[in-house]
Amino acid sequence: MLIPAHLMPGETGPALTGHYLEARTAAIFAGACHANGERTLEGREALCAWIFDSGARVVLLLAADENLAEPGVHWNARLFVDGPDSARALTFLRAREPRLLPAELEAQPLDITARVDGEAYELAGADIFGLAGRALENRDCCKMPLSVWYEPLAGVEGRVVGDNTRFWVHDAALRRRFSRPGDNAAFVARFR
């Protein structure tokens, strides 16, 4: 039996694909002194967003007491979903990213707006989070790979570093409130 390439095994609809955004509270692409200076005090928060081509949106906020890149770091998380077929999208992501999205992490519905248009990206979730910026147009992150200090938390393809013009989180449940614009502190990528 032939399975059409656009279907995933066990799925009854089109394969789930889309854009992935991740922003951190530490520079992802920077000089060594800058990156090492932030390593112990910064990078304790992240926003991960999966923007499905089908319209579903899944956003994960992470907060830890140490840099999220440290081995075995424990974090607190909040998970938000919106859009058509978000239950299917979340099931897909839980199977794909069990450490980031364990089954016991409850998803909260939230009005989320998202746009990835060429190099530009924008994401907003009520009064809880906001993110906007552009992928590095000159792709210096690809030309100077030793200046990229982190890898995305999720499995993605073709990641490019993004320069955030806006990145803020105000989440009482995570006890985090910050605004951190103007950093090469994001990843823009595709997932499938």
C-alpha positions, -999 to 999 in steps of 0.1 A, spaced: 0 0 0 14 34 -10 11 62 15 10 97 -1 41 117 9 19 145 23 4 122 50 22 111 82 18 75 92 -14 71 113 -26 106 103 -59 113 85 -50 147 73 -21 167 59 13 164 76 18 190 103 45 216 93 52 252 101 75 278 116 93 276 149 103 307 169 124 306 200 136 336 220 159 335 250 170 359 277 207 355 266 223 364 233 225 334 210 249 350 185 275 372 201 312 376 208 328 352 233 332 377 261 295 388 258 282 352 257 304 340 286 295 371 307 258 362 303 261 324 307 258 323 345 233 351 351 211 351 320 194 326 297 170 314 324 139 321 304 127 311 269 97 314 247 92 286 222 64 289 196 52 265 169 32 283 143 15 256 122 8 261 85 -27 249 93 -33 279 117 -27 262 150 -4 280 174 14 265 204 35 286 228 57 274 256 72 297 283 101 283 303 117 297 335 146 281 355 170 291 382 200 286 359 208 289 322 185 267 302 215 253 284 229 237 315 227 199 315 198 185 334 184 219 342 149 218 358 124 244 346 89 256 352 67 259 322 34 273 309 18 261 278 -7 279 256 -27 268 225 -49 286 200 -63 281 165 -79 254 144 -69 218 151 -48 228 181 -55 195 199 -40 176 169 -10 200 168 -4 195 205 -5 157 202 20 159 174 43 181 194 41 160 226 52 129 206 80 149 190 92 169 220 84 149 251 110 167 273 96 201 264 60 192 263 53 163 287 18 149 289 13 163 325 19 199 313 -16 214 310 -24 235 279 -42 268 285 -63 283 257 -52 318 248 -57 342 219 -24 341 201 -15 361 170 15 350 150 31 360 117 62 348 99 66 368 67 99 362 49 126 374 73 101 391 98 84 374 127 58 386 152 40 368 181 17 381 208 -4 364 235 -28 388 253 -9 406 280 14 376 287 40 377 260 52 395 229 80 389 204 90 406 171 121 408 150 139 397 119 161 368 109 197 380 103 196 390 67 233 386 61 233 352 78 264 360 98 253 332 122 259 308 93 292 323 83 305 324 119 291 293 135 315 294 165 297 326 176 264 308 179 264 298 216 231 278 219 211 254 198 173 255 197 155 236 224 133 219 199 142 197 169 140 220 138 155 225 104 175 253 89 177 275 120 187 311 116 194 336 144 169 363 148 174 399 161 145 408 184 131 442 183 106 432 210 107 404 235 88 406 267 70 383 292 47 392 321 36 359 337 26 359 373 23 321 374 60 318 364 70 348 385 87 363 355 84 399 342 110 411 317 115 431 285 146 423 265 146 438 230 176 445 208 195 412 211 204 384 186 186 361 210 161 342 188 159 313 164 137 312 133 133 278 117 109 253 101 96 220 116 79 191 100 
